[in-house]
Amino acid sequence: MKARFVISSITTLFFIAIKMQAQPPAFYHLSTAEGLSENNVTTAARDKAGVLWIATTEGLNSFDGNRITTYHKHKYPELADNSVERIVIDDRNRIWLRTNTHYLTMLDEKRKFHRIKVGDTTDATNISAVFYTTAHGVVAIKNRQHYFQKKGNDTAFEKKQLPIDDQLTGNIGFTYYIDNDRVIYYRSSALVVVDYSSMKVLLHMPFRGLNGAHYINNDELIAFTRKGDVFYRISISQQKVIKEYREIKDQHGLSVNGELRNMTRIDSNRFAFTTYFSGLYILDLQKETAKHWVHDPIDPRSIGGNNTFNIRYDTSGYLFVTTQTSGLHFYNLKQQQATTKPYFIDDNKQVFDGYIQSLTTDDENNVWMGTQDRLIRWNRSTDKTLYVPLQLPGGEPLTGRETIRVVRTDEDGNLWVGTSRFGVLVLNKQLKIIAQINDSIPGKRTGFPSAWINAIAAHKNGNMWVTTLRGTSIINKKTFEITSLNDHPLLGEMSKIPGASLWNDEKSKMWIGTTRGAWCYDEDKNTLLRYTTKEGLAHNTVYAVNYDDHGNTYFATAGGFSVLSKDGTIKSYNRSNGLRNDRCEGMLKDEKGFLWIGNLNCIIRYDPVNKKFTVFEEGIGFSHAGFRVRSSYKTKTGEMFWGTDKGITYFFPEQMSSVTLPLRPSISSLQVGNDLFHFTGKDVIGFPFNTSSFVFNFSSGELTGDKKNQLLCKLTGFDDDWKKPSVTGQAVYSKLPPGHYTFEIKASRDGINWYSSSYPVEIIVAKPWWRQTWFRILGVTIIAAIGWLIYSYARKRRKNKLEMMELNVKMAESKFSNLRLQMNPHFLFNSLSSIQHLIVSQQTNKAYKYLTLFSNFLRSLLNYAEKNFLPLDEELKIVRMYIELESLRFDQSFSWEIKTDEHLTNDEIFVPTLMIQPFVENAIWHGLLHKEGDKKLLIHFQNSTEEYLTCTVEDNGVGREESTRIRKNKISSMVHESKGISIIKERLKLLEQKTGKPAGLEVKDIYNEKNEATGTKVIITIPYYNPEEI
């Protein structure tokens, strides 16, 4: 057993080694088609925020993983020239550009352009070199002279004479900038290494025929010739070549050729080289071999052109290759890559680049693929492709007109082919069809549910289970007869439910994935279990089932990934909690127990122990095309194959790096109207209150794009929670109210592990000028001044008004006194006439009573003659005495009543003197006197509110209209009445103004159902007051 395990492991490693030898990288491409200003790219560099800066002969470009921004001289005049030859990034994340001029261009931290003159105004020599040193900052070389940044003003340069200048004379060959402040020069066939931290020449070595050099380590260099036939390993300390590498072969056994151009260091063993017309080489000094990658016009993942120019390796793992005709191309070396074969070519040069529906392998290193219109056999050893000519037994050809949905091999080496219209075809090793198994044959119904085949799986007894669009059946491997499940005591329902997948766990269980859940048939125990969304599955359509090494069962469904634990509970995952997409299209388990899941445009590895997901996607060898449903297969050696919409992807799980590179999300810019603000760190910017919109641009720091990553943003002060941007890498806010806001972002590959931006951006939207402090102070001052003026004016006017009111009151009181003087003689005359009449008519008792009332009434009048107000109870006494006098005078021809609310305290309430009496007099003389029959008079004092009382004088006399007619000839009476009422109205109006409480007079006619006048009602509103108020 142990020996078998060792042999298996060795075999696996052997296949991995073979595999990795031929594994081409998957390049990303940036050209004018993606928005570059020019396809002739001279160099590229990545700043500390992760933004890639790309220099071309027609302008500068920046790329944040989502969008390209271009910079031209006509829009940015401080750019010295559109043709940029070198990019340097200093420790403050500023961008320095060398053009073919005597100026440097610097982009500061806010990405504002500055043109900087190097040398005096008379020196128009072009700058030949620029580089950054930790000891001296940016250094420029022109006319073989060094220029350093001035202390205290690093945007100005000064020339310095160095002791090393005399060793850098002669014809310029090449210049390479390496770490530790070291620069390699090639001058007049001499290789020179300068250490700028110590200002010493470490190496000066005559050497002819070199085309470039770079450092291996602190003491060793690698130098190469243009032809590439020899590479030299040079020791700085020994001042000599210590090793030569000759006849280096690539992965195809061919020598390096094509004239090497430029180089970059990947690590101490690997170096990458560009060529004039031969693509890209990667030299491995330890293995003394090379990888050679060239442009493949059919494969969009290959390098974009063979005329490669400059090359640069970024410490995050990206290798950037520029070309002079096809733009920039890059991939990440730190991410182990799978192999994708996007197309197949047969001996007749016919190309197939469509989708792979199903695949399997055999023992002869063949990969069998069912595709959209053909059956393909690809031999990996010979790289030969065969489009298998399929024909039905009747001679009808299928190639080119039938989708091959399933391919599986049996233990005898036969190939089982499932189609979409013709059932199952069985081919032997000679590729002859030995059986066609359809839903019917002439003269006999077989019971096959449908000719549309979705899955085929071998049972432990050798028979083949087949699930179709309308149900599942079993095929005898030897006789090819179909056994229907219609009459099966447990599986009868399976013959009618549309199937999606089959999986035999190689024990005793057959799993059937359907559109109505997953079914588990245990033949030994004769049981059938079902799992659906009711039990917790993510979706009822199940594309794959598998186990892990801990007794858990896994389901790949159309809506997510579900885990059935040993305790019977189900936990599901989707895009919200770990998956990149909801749809899971295939599932395989590797030798370490990890589950690999096809998840649309990526593959996800699930760790059952730590319950974590790792995403493998485009950029690490995977096709950008989606993975096909059920199109996954694992060989006996553990290698995995995955069918995609464009060819196949395959790899050994062990070769895939488990290291997930961290994301570096950053906010790159803010667009406000026509203004663009760039950021390389924390910043605070203020805006006026009427700013219409804010457009934030940001990225995850992943140059391969953010569509495969998850980004969230939040504007603190406006957003309640994190939100997903509607446009990838962009958030738009319109008409923000005044306030202080902080914009932040975070990014994740799996929705679980999040990386936050290293710096936020704060914006302050100012309050409108009328809401700002200075305006409020000014406004308060003006309002206070106006208020004081108004107050002074109002006070003066009020004083004048009060004086006028007092004058009016005195005049009204004078008028009322005159009225009382007029009324008293008239009343006295009438009363004395009544007494005379009673005495003459010998009505002694009545005369005595009348005379007593009359004397008391006169006494009360005299007591209050000089007073304008009296208590309510005194007013009531006067009114009662007056009514009794009038009642005696008219032989008690009318009845009367005075009512007061019990809540009224009569001795504390003051009313104007004789205000009620005139209306009582009118009611008797002009209302009741002329009426026939029952005559009534009612006087009612009511406590209406806390501010005033109401007095109602009501009679059931002839009414005002009839009374007016009777009195139309009595002008004096009418004048006397109108003057009395008008004076009372004026008196009440003055009281209302004086006290600020309601006061008024209202006279109403009373009508019966026939609209006949039946009396008059007078309502007097008298404000509460005390003598001090009056």
Residue pairs with C-beta under 8 A, 6 or more apart in sequence:
8 637
11 637
12 591
12 637
12 638
12 652
12 654
15 637
15 639
15 652
16 652
16 654
16 655
19 339
19 639
19 650
19 651
19 652
19 655
20 655
21 251
22 251
22 339
23 337
23 338
23 339
23 621
24 293
24 299
24 301
24 302
24 339
25 293
25 301
25 331
25 333
25 337
25 621
26 301
26 331
26 337
26 340
26 618
26 619
26 620
26 621
26 622
27 301
27 302
27 303
27 304
27 321
27 329
27 330
27 331
28 329
28 330
28 331
28 619
28 703
28 704
29 300
29 304
29 326
29 327
29 328
29 329
30 36
30 54
30 63
30 68
30 327
30 328
30 329
30 330
31 39
31 304
31 326
31 327
31 328
32 38
32 39
32 327
34 68
34 327
35 61
35 67
35 68
35 70
36 54
36 56
36 61
36 68
36 70
36 327
36 328
37 56
37 58
37 59
37 60
37 61
37 70
37 72
38 56
38 57
38 58
38 59
39 56
39 323
39 324
39 325
39 326
39 327
40 56
40 57
40 58
40 323
40 324
40 325
41 54
41 55
41 56
41 309
41 310
41 322
41 323
41 324
41 327
41 328
42 55
42 56
42 57
42 83
42 84
42 85
42 86
42 309
42 310
42 322
43 55
43 84
43 85
43 86
43 87
43 310
43 312
43 322
44 52
44 53
44 54
44 55
44 87
44 310
44 312
44 320
44 322
44 328
44 330
45 52
45 53
45 87
45 88
45 89
45 312
46 52
46 53
46 89
46 314
46 316
46 318
46 703
47 53
47 89
47 93
47 95
47 680
48 89
48 93
48 680
49 93
49 664
49 666
49 668
49 679
49 680
49 701
49 758
50 64
50 65
50 316
50 664
50 666
50 699
50 701
50 703
51 62
51 63
51 64
51 666
51 668
51 699
52 62
52 63
52 64
52 320
52 703
53 60
53 61
53 62
53 87
53 89
53 95
54 60
54 61
54 62
54 63
54 328
55 61
55 84
55 85
55 86
55 87
55 97
56 83
56 84
57 82
57 83
58 72
58 82
58 83
59 70
59 71
59 72
59 73
59 82
59 84
60 70
60 71
60 79
60 84
60 97
61 68
61 69
61 70
61 71
62 68
62 69
62 71
62 668
63 69
63 703
64 666
64 668
64 697
64 698
64 699
64 729
65 699
65 700
65 701
65 702
65 703
65 704
65 705
65 706
65 729
66 697
66 699
66 705
66 706
66 728
66 729
66 730
67 697
67 729
69 669
71 79
71 113
72 79
72 82
73 79
73 80
73 81
73 82
76 113
77 113
77 115
78 105
78 113
78 114
78 115
79 97
79 99
79 105
79 113
79 115
80 97
80 99
80 101
80 103
80 104
80 105
80 115
81 99
81 100
81 101
83 99
83 100
84 97
84 98
84 99
85 98
85 99
85 100
86 97
86 98
86 129
86 130
87 95
87 96
87 97
88 95
88 96
88 97
88 98
88 130
88 131
88 132
88 138
89 95
89 96
89 132
90 96
90 132
90 137
90 138
91 132
91 134
92 109
93 109
93 680
93 681
94 106
94 107
94 108
94 109
95 106
95 107
95 111
96 104
96 105
96 106
96 130
96 132
96 138
97 104
97 105
97 106
97 107
98 104
98 127
98 129
98 130
98 140
99 105
100 126
101 126
101 127
102 117
102 118
102 119
102 123
102 124
102 125
102 126
102 127
102 142
103 115
103 116
103 117
103 118
103 127
104 115
104 116
104 118
104 127
104 130
104 138
104 140
104 157
105 113
105 114
105 115
105 116
106 113
106 114
106 116
106 155
107 113
107 114
108 114
109 680
109 681
110 677
110 678
110 679
110 680
110 683
111 669
111 678
111 680
112 678
114 155
116 155
116 156
116 157
117 157
118 127
118 140
118 142
118 147
118 157
119 125
119 142
119 143
119 147
119 157
119 159
123 142
123 143
125 142
125 143
126 142
127 140
127 141
127 142
128 141
128 142
128 143
128 172
129 140
129 141
129 175
130 138
130 139
130 140
130 141
131 138
131 139
131 177
131 183
132 138
132 139
132 177
133 139
133 181
133 196
133 197
134 181
134 197
135 181
135 196
135 197
136 148
136 149
136 196
137 148
137 149
137 154
138 149
138 154
139 146
139 147
139 148
139 196
140 146
140 147
140 157
141 147
144 165
144 168
144 169
145 159
145 165
146 159
146 160
146 162
146 165
147 157
147 158
147 159
147 160
148 157
148 158
148 160
149 155
149 156
149 157
150 156
150 157
150 158
162 199
163 199
164 194
164 199
164 200
164 201
167 187
167 192
167 201
167 204
168 185
168 187
168 192
168 194
169 187
169 188
170 187
170 188
170 190
171 187
171 188
172 186
172 187
173 185
173 186
173 187
173 188
173 189
173 210
174 184
174 185
174 186
174 210
174 211
174 212
174 213
175 183
175 184
175 185
175 186
176 183
176 184
176 212
176 213
176 214
177 183
177 184
178 184
178 214
178 215
178 265
179 215
180 195
180 197
180 218
181 195
181 196
181 197
182 193
182 194
182 195
182 196
182 202
182 215
183 193
183 194
183 196
184 191
184 192
184 193
184 213
184 214
184 215
184 221
185 191
185 192
185 193
185 194
186 192
186 207
186 210
186 212
186 213
189 206
189 207
189 208
190 204
190 205
190 206
190 207
191 203
191 204
191 205
191 206
191 207
191 210
191 213
191 221
191 223
191 234
192 201
192 203
192 204
192 205
193 201
193 202
193 203
193 221
193 236
194 200
194 201
194 202
195 201
195 202
202 236
203 221
203 234
203 236
203 239
205 234
205 239
205 240
207 223
207 232
209 225
209 226
210 223
210 224
210 225
210 232
211 224
211 225
211 226
211 260
211 261
212 223
212 224
212 260
212 261
212 262
212 263
213 221
213 222
213 223
213 224
213 234
214 221
214 222
214 263
214 264
214 265
214 271
215 221
215 222
215 265
216 222
216 233
216 265
216 268
216 285
217 268
218 236
219 235
219 236
219 237
220 233
220 234
220 235
220 236
220 242
221 232
221 233
221 234
221 236
222 231
222 232
222 233
222 234
222 271
222 285
223 231
223 232
223 234
224 230
224 231
224 232
224 260
224 263
224 273
225 231
225 260
226 259
226 260
227 257
227 259
227 260
228 248
228 256
228 257
228 258
228 259
228 260
228 273
228 275
228 281
229 246
229 247
229 255
229 256
230 244
230 245
230 246
231 244
231 245
231 246
231 248
231 283
231 285
232 241
232 243
232 244
232 245
233 241
233 242
233 243
233 244
233 245
233 285
234 240
234 241
234 242
235 241
235 242
245 283
245 285
245 288
247 255
248 255
248 256
248 283
248 288
248 289
248 290
249 255
249 256
249 289
249 290
250 256
250 281
250 289
250 290
250 291
250 292
251 289
251 290
251 291
251 292
252 292
254 292
256 281
256 283
256 290
256 292
257 278
258 275
258 276
258 277
258 278
258 279
259 275
259 276
259 277
259 278
260 273
260 274
260 275
260 281
261 273
261 274
261 275
261 276
261 308
261 309
262 273
262 274
262 309
262 310
262 311
263 271
263 272
263 273
263 274
263 311
264 271
264 272
264 311
264 312
264 313
264 319
265 271
265 313
266 272
266 282
266 313
266 319
266 333
268 285
269 284
269 285
269 286
269 287
270 282
270 283
270 284
270 285
271 282
271 283
271 285
272 280
272 281
272 282
272 283
272 311
272 313
272 319
272 321
273 280
273 281
273 282
273 283
273 311
274 280
274 308
274 309
274 310
274 311
274 321
274 322
275 281
275 306
275 308
276 307
277 306
277 307
278 292
278 294
278 306
279 292
279 293
279 294
279 295
279 303
279 306
279 308
280 292
280 293
280 294
280 303
280 308
280 311
280 321
281 290
281 291
281 292
281 293
282 290
282 291
282 293
283 290
284 290
284 291
293 302
293 303
294 302
294 303
294 306
295 302
295 303
295 304
295 305
295 306
296 302
298 342
298 343
298 351
298 353
299 342
299 343
300 342
301 340
301 342
301 623
303 321
303 329
304 323
304 326
304 327
304 329
305 323
305 325
305 326
305 329
307 323
307 324
307 325
307 326
308 321
308 322
308 323
309 322
309 323
309 324
310 321
310 322
311 319
311 320
311 321
311 322
312 319
312 320
313 319
313 320
313 333
314 320
316 332
316 334
316 661
317 332
317 333
317 334
317 335
317 661
318 330
318 331
318 332
318 333
318 703
319 330
319 331
319 332
319 333
320 328
320 329
320 330
321 328
321 329
321 330
322 328
322 329
323 329
330 703
331 337
331 619
332 619
332 620
332 661
332 704
334 657
334 659
334 661
335 619
335 620
335 657
335 661
336 620
336 621
336 655
336 656
336 657
337 620
337 621
338 616
338 620
338 621
338 622
338 649
338 650
338 651
338 656
339 621
339 649
339 650
339 651
340 621
340 622
340 623
340 644
340 647
340 648
340 649
341 378
341 647
341 648
341 649
341 650
342 353
342 623
342 625
342 646
342 647
343 351
343 352
343 353
343 646
343 647
344 351
344 352
344 353
344 376
344 378
344 385
344 647
345 351
345 352
345 385
346 385
346 386
346 387
347 384
347 385
350 387
352 371
352 374
352 376
352 385
352 387
353 646
353 647
354 371
354 372
354 373
354 645
354 646
355 371
355 372
355 625
355 628
355 643
355 644
355 645
355 646
356 369
356 370
356 371
356 628
356 631
356 643
356 644
356 647
356 648
357 369
357 370
357 371
357 372
357 403
357 404
357 405
357 406
357 628
357 630
357 631
357 643
358 369
358 370
358 404
358 405
358 406
358 407
358 418
358 628
358 630
358 631
358 643
359 367
359 368
359 369
359 370
359 407
359 631
359 633
359 641
359 643
359 648
360 367
360 368
360 407
360 408
360 409
360 633
361 367
361 368
361 409
361 633
361 635
361 641
362 368
362 409
362 413
363 413
364 379
365 379
365 380
365 381
366 377
366 378
366 379
366 380
367 377
367 378
367 379
367 380
367 641
367 648
368 375
368 376
368 377
368 407
368 409
368 415
369 375
369 376
369 377
369 378
369 404
369 407
369 643
369 648
370 403
370 404
370 405
370 406
370 407
370 417
370 418
371 403
371 404
372 403
373 399
373 400
373 401
373 402
373 403
374 387
374 388
374 390
374 399
374 400
374 404
375 387
375 388
375 390
375 399
375 404
375 407
375 417
376 385
376 386
376 387
376 388
377 385
377 386
377 388
378 384
378 385
378 386
379 385
379 386
387 399
388 399
388 427
388 431
389 397
389 399
390 397
390 398
390 399
390 402
390 417
390 425
390 433
391 397
391 398
391 433
392 398
392 422
392 433
392 436
393 433
393 436
398 419
398 422
402 419
402 420
402 421
402 422
403 419
403 420
404 417
404 418
404 419
405 418
405 419
405 420
405 452
405 453
405 454
406 416
406 417
406 418
406 453
406 454
406 455
406 456
406 630
407 415
407 416
407 417
407 418
408 415
408 416
408 456
408 457
408 458
408 464
409 415
409 416
410 416
410 458
410 462
410 464
410 477
411 458
411 462
412 477
413 428
413 429
414 426
414 427
414 428
414 429
414 434
415 426
415 427
415 428
416 424
416 425
416 426
416 456
416 464
417 424
417 425
417 426
417 427
418 424
418 453
418 454
418 455
418 456
418 466
419 425
419 451
419 453
420 451
420 452
420 453
421 451
421 452
422 436
422 438
422 451
423 436
423 437
423 438
423 439
423 448
423 451
423 453
424 435
424 436
424 437
424 438
424 453
424 456
424 466
424 475
425 433
425 435
425 436
425 437
426 433
426 434
426 435
426 436
426 437
426 480
427 433
427 434
428 434
435 480
437 446
437 448
437 466
437 475
437 480
437 482
438 446
438 448
438 451
439 446
439 448
439 449
439 450
439 451
440 446
440 448
446 481
446 482
446 484
447 473
447 482
447 483
447 484
447 486
447 495
448 466
448 468
448 473
448 482
448 484
449 468
449 469
449 470
449 471
449 472
449 473
449 495
449 496
450 468
450 469
450 470
450 471
451 468
452 468
452 469
452 470
453 466
453 467
453 468
454 467
454 468
454 469
454 498
454 499
454 500
454 501
454 630
455 466
455 467
455 499
455 500
455 501
455 502
455 513
455 630
456 464
456 465
456 466
456 502
457 464
457 465
457 502
457 503
457 504
457 510
458 464
458 465
458 504
459 465
459 474
459 504
459 510
460 504
460 506
460 507
460 508
462 477
463 474
463 475
463 476
463 477
464 474
464 475
464 477
465 472
465 473
465 474
465 475
465 502
465 504
465 510
465 512
466 472
466 473
466 474
466 475
466 502
467 499
467 500
467 501
467 502
467 512
467 513
467 514
468 498
468 499
469 498
469 499
470 496
470 498
471 485
471 494
471 495
471 496
471 497
471 498
471 499
472 485
472 491
472 494
472 495
472 497
472 499
472 502
472 512
473 482
473 483
473 484
473 485
473 495
474 482
474 483
474 485
475 481
475 482
475 483
476 482
476 483
484 495
485 491
485 492
485 494
485 495
486 492
486 495
488 494
488 495
490 521
490 526
490 527
490 528
491 521
491 528
494 512
494 514
494 519
497 514
497 515
497 516
498 514
498 515
498 516
499 512
499 513
499 514
500 513
500 514
500 515
500 541
500 542
500 543
500 629
500 630
501 511
501 512
501 513
501 542
501 543
501 544
501 545
501 630
502 510
502 511
502 512
502 513
503 510
503 511
503 513
503 544
503 545
503 546
504 510
504 511
505 511
505 547
508 522
508 523
508 524
508 525
509 520
509 521
509 522
509 523
510 520
510 521
510 523
511 518
511 519
511 520
511 521
511 545
512 518
512 519
512 520
512 521
513 541
513 542
513 543
513 544
513 545
513 555
514 540
514 541
514 542
515 540
515 541
516 532
516 540
517 530
517 531
517 532
517 533
517 537
517 540
517 542
518 530
518 531
518 532
518 537
518 542
518 545
518 555
519 528
519 529
519 530
519 531
520 528
520 529
520 530
520 531
521 527
521 528
522 528
522 529
531 537
531 555
531 564
531 570
532 540
533 539
533 540
535 570
536 562
536 569
536 570
536 571
536 572
537 555
537 557
537 562
537 570
537 572
538 555
538 557
538 559
538 560
538 561
538 562
538 572
538 573
538 574
538 582
539 557
539 558
539 559
539 560
540 557
541 557
541 558
541 559
542 555
542 556
542 557
543 556
543 557
543 558
543 584
543 585
543 586
543 587
543 629
543 630
544 555
544 556
544 584
544 585
544 586
544 587
544 630
544 632
545 553
545 554
545 555
545 556
545 587
546 553
546 554
546 587
546 588
546 589
546 595
547 553
547 554
547 589
548 554
548 589
548 593
548 595
548 608
549 593
549 608
550 566
550 593
550 608
550 609
551 566
552 563
552 564
552 565
552 566
552 608
553 563
553 564
554 561
554 562
554 563
554 564
554 587
554 595
554 606
555 561
555 562
555 563
555 564
556 584
556 585
556 586
556 587
556 597
556 598
557 584
558 582
558 583
558 584
559 574
559 582
559 583
560 572
560 573
560 574
560 579
560 582
560 584
561 572
561 573
561 574
561 578
561 579
561 584
561 597
561 604
561 606
562 570
562 571
562 572
562 573
563 570
563 571
563 572
563 573
564 570
565 571
573 579
573 613
574 582
575 581
575 582
575 751
576 751
577 751
577 752
578 604
578 613
578 750
578 751
578 752
579 597
579 599
579 604
579 613
579 750
579 751
580 599
580 600
580 601
580 602
580 604
580 615
580 617
580 708
580 750
581 599
581 600
581 601
581 602
583 599
583 600
584 597
584 598
584 599
585 598
585 599
585 600
585 626
585 627
585 628
585 629
585 630
585 631
585 632
586 597
586 598
586 627
586 628
586 629
586 630
586 631
586 632
586 642
587 595
587 596
587 597
587 598
587 632
588 595
588 596
588 632
588 633
588 634
588 640
589 595
589 596
589 634
590 596
590 634
590 638
590 640
590 653
590 654
591 638
591 653
591 654
592 653
592 654
593 608
593 609
594 605
594 606
594 607
594 608
594 653
595 605
595 606
595 608
596 603
596 604
596 605
596 606
596 632
596 640
596 653
597 603
597 604
597 605
597 606
598 627
598 628
598 631
598 632
598 642
599 627
600 626
600 627
601 617
601 618
601 624
601 625
601 626
601 627
601 708
602 615
602 616
602 617
602 618
602 622
602 708
603 615
603 616
603 617
603 622
603 627
603 642
603 649
604 613
604 614
604 615
604 616
604 750
605 613
605 614
605 616
605 653
605 656
606 612
606 613
607 613
607 614
612 750
612 752
613 750
613 752
614 658
614 660
614 750
615 660
615 708
615 749
615 750
616 622
616 656
617 708
618 624
618 704
618 708
619 704
620 656
621 649
621 651
622 649
623 644
623 645
623 646
623 647
623 649
624 646
625 644
625 645
625 646
625 647
626 644
626 645
627 642
627 643
627 644
627 649
628 643
628 644
628 645
631 642
631 643
631 644
632 640
632 641
632 642
632 643
633 640
633 641
634 640
634 641
635 641
637 652
638 652
638 653
638 654
639 650
639 651
639 652
640 650
640 651
640 652
640 653
641 648
641 649
641 650
642 648
642 649
642 650
660 749
660 753
662 755
663 700
663 701
663 702
663 709
663 747
663 748
663 749
663 755
664 700
664 701
664 755
664 758
665 698
665 699
665 700
665 701
665 711
665 745
665 746
665 747
665 755
665 756
665 757
666 679
666 698
666 699
666 701
666 745
666 757
666 758
666 759
667 679
667 696
667 697
667 698
667 743
667 745
667 757
667 759
667 760
667 761
668 678
668 679
668 697
668 698
668 699
669 676
669 677
669 678
669 679
669 696
669 697
670 676
670 677
670 679
670 685
670 694
670 695
670 696
670 697
670 761
670 763
671 677
671 694
671 695
671 697
672 687
672 691
672 693
672 694
672 695
673 691
673 692
673 693
677 683
677 685
679 759
679 761
681 759
682 759
682 760
682 761
682 762
683 759
683 761
683 762
684 762
684 763
684 764
685 761
685 762
685 763
685 764
686 763
686 764
686 765
686 766
687 694
687 763
687 764
687 765
687 766
688 765
688 766
689 738
689 765
689 766
689 767
689 768
690 768
691 735
691 736
691 765
692 734
692 735
693 732
693 733
693 734
693 735
694 732
694 733
694 734
694 736
694 763
695 730
695 731
695 732
696 713
696 730
696 731
696 732
696 733
696 743
696 761
697 729
697 730
698 711
698 713
698 729
698 730
698 731
698 745
698 757
699 706
699 729
700 706
700 709
700 711
700 747
700 755
701 747
701 755
702 708
702 709
702 747
705 728
706 728
706 729
706 747
707 728
708 749
709 747
709 748
709 749
710 724
710 747
710 748
710 749
710 750
710 751
711 724
711 725
711 728
711 729
711 745
711 746
711 747
712 722
712 723
712 724
712 745
712 746
712 747
712 754
713 722
713 723
713 725
713 731
713 743
713 744
713 745
714 721
714 722
714 723
714 743
714 744
714 745
715 731
715 733
715 741
715 742
715 743
716 741
716 742
716 743
716 744
717 739
717 740
717 741
717 742
718 733
718 736
718 739
718 741
722 746
725 731
726 732
731 743
736 763
736 765
737 765
738 765
738 766
738 767
738 768
738 771
739 764
739 765
740 762
740 764
741 762
741 763
741 764
741 765
742 760
742 761
742 762
743 760
743 761
743 762
743 763
744 756
744 757
744 760
745 756
745 757
746 754
746 755
746 756
746 757
747 754
747 755
748 754
748 755
766 772
769 775
770 779
805 990
805 993
805 994
808 986
808 990
809 990
809 994
812 983
812 986
812 987
812 990
813 868
815 983
816 868
816 913
816 914
816 983
816 987
819 979
819 980
819 983
820 861
820 865
820 914
822 976
824 861
828 858
830 889
831 850
831 854
831 885
831 889
834 850
834 885
834 888
834 889
835 847
835 850
835 851
835 854
838 844
838 846
838 847
838 850
839 847
846 888
849 888
850 885
850 888
850 889
853 881
853 884
853 885
853 888
854 885
856 881
857 878
857 881
857 882
857 885
860 874
860 877
860 878
860 881
861 878
864 870
864 874
864 878
864 913
867 913
868 912
868 913
868 1030
869 910
869 911
869 912
869 913
869 1027
869 1030
870 910
870 911
870 913
871 906
871 907
871 908
871 909
871 910
871 911
872 900
872 904
872 906
872 907
872 909
872 910
872 911
872 941
873 906
873 907
875 911
875 913
875 914
875 915
875 916
876 898
876 900
876 906
876 941
878 914
878 917
879 898
879 916
879 917
879 920
879 939
880 898
882 917
882 920
882 921
883 896
883 898
883 920
883 924
883 937
886 921
886 924
887 893
887 894
887 896
890 924
890 929
893 928
893 935
894 924
894 928
894 935
894 936
894 937
895 934
895 935
895 936
895 937
896 936
896 937
896 938
896 939
897 936
897 937
897 938
897 939
898 939
898 940
898 941
899 938
899 939
899 940
899 941
900 906
900 940
900 941
901 941
901 942
901 943
903 943
904 941
904 943
904 949
909 949
909 1024
910 1025
910 1026
910 1027
910 1030
911 951
911 1022
912 984
912 987
912 991
912 1022
915 984
915 987
915 1020
915 1022
916 939
916 951
916 953
916 1020
918 977
918 980
918 981
918 984
919 953
919 1018
919 1020
920 937
920 939
920 953
922 977
922 1018
923 937
923 953
923 954
923 955
923 957
923 1016
923 1018
924 937
924 955
926 957
926 963
926 966
926 967
926 977
927 955
927 956
927 957
927 958
927 959
927 963
927 1015
927 1016
928 935
928 936
928 937
928 955
928 956
928 957
929 957
930 957
930 958
930 962
930 963
930 966
931 956
931 957
931 958
934 956
935 955
935 956
935 957
936 955
936 956
937 953
937 954
937 955
938 952
938 953
938 954
938 955
939 951
939 952
939 953
939 954
940 951
940 952
940 954
941 949
941 950
941 951
942 949
942 950
942 951
942 952
943 949
944 950
944 1021
946 1024
947 997
947 998
947 1023
947 1024
948 997
948 998
948 999
948 1021
948 1022
948 1023
948 1024
949 1021
949 1022
949 1024
950 1019
950 1020
950 1021
950 1022
951 1019
951 1020
951 1022
952 1017
952 1018
952 1019
952 1020
953 1017
953 1018
953 1020
954 1006
954 1015
954 1016
954 1017
954 1018
955 1015
955 1016
956 1006
956 1014
956 1015
957 963
957 1015
957 1016
958 966
958 1013
959 1005
959 1006
959 1013
959 1014
959 1015
959 1016
960 1003
960 1005
960 1013
960 1016
961 1005
961 1013
962 1013
967 973
967 974
981 1001
984 1001
985 1001
988 999
988 1000
988 1001
988 1020
988 1021
988 1022
989 999
991 997
991 999
991 1022
991 1023
991 1025
991 1030
992 998
992 999
992 1000
992 1023
994 1029
994 1030
995 1023
995 1025
995 1029
997 1023
997 1024
997 1025
998 1021
998 1023
999 1021
999 1022
999 1023
1000 1020
1000 1021
1001 1018
1001 1019
1001 1020
1001 1021
1002 1018
1002 1019
1002 1021
1003 1016
1003 1017
1003 1018
1003 1019
1004 1016
1004 1017
1004 1018
1004 1019
1005 1013
1005 1015
1005 1016
1005 1017
1006 1013
1006 1014
1006 1015
1006 1016
1006 1017
1007 1013
1007 1014
1008 1014
